[in-house]
Amino acid sequence: MKYNKLYQVKQKLAILLLLTSCLSYGQQKVIRLYEGKAPGSENWNWSEQSNDSNLWNTKVVYNVVEPSLIVFPARGAVNTGTSVIVAPGGGFFALSITNEGYEVAEWLSKKGITAFVLKYRVAHSTSEPTKEFAAAMSRGKLDSVMGEVVPFATNDGLTAVAYVRKHAAEYNVNPVRIGFMGFSAGGWLTLSVAYNARDESRPDFIAPIYALDRNFEGYRVPKERMPAFIAVASDDGFGLQSASIAIYNKWLAAKQPAELHIYQSGGHGFGMKKQNISTDTWIERFGDWLKSNKLF
């Protein structure tokens, strides 16, 4: 009897914690990246949507028409002055907004780092986006779909960095300590931003996590100092361990600081999932890396 009551109390607390967490995400400040319609997609007439029940078993946002940044202010004991723009993955069909967005930003915020979750433009989905992604992949159509949307997403990423730098004082961040982190497609976006940035839109460090390094817009490692933290699992279902090694080697060849973590297991899309394996602590290693680069 006592066990049942204790279980009920724990269950209620868990539900309360979940509701509080969801509420806090909803209360974050949202910044639209463009005053009017996003350039290049002015004729997009659909609306942003989200769902929690899909092939990826996580909350996704899709049909993003108005790119934005969701702000998670630094709330650790000390504001480090460092900021990180976080780009969730989703194959440019959707955004894995919780596992690779909000939860990452929450961790950074608690460490005194201001985080900005980026909602960037993705392909138009007429039904369930994770199923459409799977169908496009099976038909060999991914490249053509991505080729159309990557330039839009890249512009959103570059605009996001420029915005944070311009408004650094407003968010109590250092304008020369702005990072860009992305997962999967968001990792591809991270590299695309690095390759195509100008002074005002150039991140000071990057973290491509299980990223694909194929770029429709440019392919040059920046000459300006840009340390890179790279992480992937050996059993990545999309074979991105090889891509991660290539990114690491490319950074070394350009005489750029780089650190690569290849985990024995974790699969693709491990993000902030707790699986009782070593990928559970990848973000702690990212924190160590920030400290070693005097960014934390």
Secondary structure as the mmCIF struct_conf table of DSSP 4:
data_model
#
loop_
_struct_conf.conf_type_id
_struct_conf.id
_struct_conf.beg_label_comp_id
_struct_conf.beg_label_asym_id
_struct_conf.beg_label_seq_id
_struct_conf.end_label_comp_id
_struct_conf.end_label_asym_id
_struct_conf.end_label_seq_id
HELX_RH_AL_P HELX_RH_AL_P1 LYS A 2 GLN A 27
BEND BEND1 GLN A 28 GLN A 28
STRN STRN1 LYS A 29 ARG A 32
BEND BEND2 LEU A 33 LEU A 33
BEND BEND3 GLU A 35 LYS A 37
HELX_LH_PP_P HELX_LH_PP_P1 ALA A 38 ALA A 38
TURN_TY1_P TURN_TY1_P1 PRO A 39 GLY A 40
TURN_TY1_P TURN_TY1_P2 GLU A 42 ASN A 43
STRN STRN2 GLN A 49 ASN A 51
BEND BEND4 ASP A 52 ASP A 52
BEND BEND5 ASN A 54 ASN A 54
TURN_TY1_P TURN_TY1_P3 LEU A 55 TRP A 56
BEND BEND6 ASN A 57 THR A 58
STRN STRN3 VAL A 60 TYR A 62
BEND BEND7 GLU A 66 GLU A 66
STRN STRN4 SER A 68 PHE A 72
BEND BEND8 GLY A 76 VAL A 78
BEND BEND9 GLY A 81 GLY A 81
STRN STRN5 SER A 83 ALA A 87
BEND BEND10 GLY A 90 GLY A 90
TURN_TY1_P TURN_TY1_P4 GLY A 91 PHE A 93
STRN STRN6 LEU A 95 LEU A 95
TURN_TY1_P TURN_TY1_P5 ILE A 97 ILE A 97
HELX_RH_PI_P HELX_RH_PI_P1 THR A 98 TYR A 102
HELX_RH_AL_P HELX_RH_AL_P2 GLU A 103 LYS A 110
TURN_TY1_P TURN_TY1_P6 LYS A 111 GLY A 112
STRN STRN7 THR A 114 LYS A 119
BEND BEND11 THR A 126 SER A 127
HELX_RH_AL_P HELX_RH_AL_P3 PRO A 129 SER A 138
TURN_TY1_P TURN_TY1_P7 ARG A 139 GLY A 140
HELX_RH_AL_P HELX_RH_AL_P4 LEU A 142 LYS A 166
TURN_TY1_P TURN_TY1_P8 HIS A 167 ASN A 172
TURN_TY1_P TURN_TY1_P9 PRO A 175 VAL A 176
STRN STRN8 ILE A 178 PHE A 183
TURN_TY1_P TURN_TY1_P10 SER A 184 SER A 184
HELX_RH_AL_P HELX_RH_AL_P5 ALA A 185 ASN A 196
HELX_RH_3T_P HELX_RH_3T_P1 ASP A 199 SER A 201
BEND BEND12 ASP A 204 ASP A 204
STRN STRN9 PHE A 205 ILE A 209
BEND BEND13 TYR A 210 TYR A 210
BEND BEND14 PHE A 216 GLU A 217
HELX_LH_PP_P HELX_LH_PP_P2 ARG A 220 PRO A 222
BEND BEND15 LYS A 223 GLU A 224
STRN STRN10 ALA A 228 ALA A 233
TURN_TY1_P TURN_TY1_P11 SER A 234 ASP A 235
TURN_TY1_P TURN_TY1_P12 GLY A 237 PHE A 238
HELX_RH_AL_P HELX_RH_AL_P6 LEU A 240 ALA A 253
TURN_TY1_P TURN_TY1_P13 ALA A 254 LYS A 255
STRN STRN11 ALA A 258 TYR A 263
BEND BEND16 GLN A 264 SER A 265
TURN_TY1_P TURN_TY1_P14 HIS A 268 GLY A 269
TURN_TY1_P TURN_TY1_P15 GLY A 271 MET A 272
BEND BEND17 ASN A 276 ILE A 277
HELX_RH_3T_P HELX_RH_3T_P2 SER A 278 THR A 281
HELX_RH_AL_P HELX_RH_AL_P7 TRP A 282 SER A 292
TURN_TY1_P TURN_TY1_P16 ASN A 293 LYS A 294
#
